[in-house]
Amino acid sequence: MDVNGRKVLITPHGELPGGTFLDPAKGVALDVDHKALTATESSEPLPAATLASLQAASELRSTIDAEMTRYVSTFLPSGVVTTYGSSGAGTKVVCCMSARASELNNYWAGLWLSEWTLEVPTGGSIGTLTGKVAVNVHYFEDGNVQLDDKIVFQCELAATPAEVGPAFVSKVKESEQSFMAKLEDIYSNLSESVLQGLRRRLPVTRMKFDWDKIAVAKLASDLQAAAGLK
């Protein structure tokens, strides 16, 4: 959503008491109008515990957010990044990314969603990175065809402030590119074999089937039967 000229994702990770949502980059709560799809900074301050937790994770959060924003601007220009940070038994950073693309005149639309979570134990320099990526492609000319796919990645990651940003982006890039390569293989297989196997372009007679003629013939047959003529 647009908030004073900036794009901010509204996600479950940012949900706050009272129906507001967190804008972690500014450290403020947002009032969201879900019907109008608009958001404004709330006059209510963040809960003290939320603010303290966010500030304790700010060094890792801001480093990862800056690197991921650069990454997305290069590889998914329509993408929006929102990165959350919290602390407790350790530090947790959740980077959410969303990108949409569509050409409705050509009857297609697509959505890319990814969520990358880094958890670092207190005093640790190595964290666990878990990534969830989901994609939806919708094609609706003369039909309604959708592809939904998702994948989960997990690895260890250097989590010191000096290393975490580049290391985070490197793993995200490596994982997402392998997923994209898999999708390209799926589409190639669909176009070359699966879809052609589902339906012939023409019947074996090489002539188009006249569904309207069949419908009229059936209607006439039903009327004759109802009138006792058959």
Helices and strands as residue ranges (DSSP letters): E 2-3, E 6-7, G 12-14, G 17-19, E 21-23, E 28-33, E 38-41, H 48-56, H 58-75, E 80-87, E 90-103, G 104-106, E 108-121, E 126-139, E 145-158, H 164-189, I 190-194, H 195-198, H 211-226
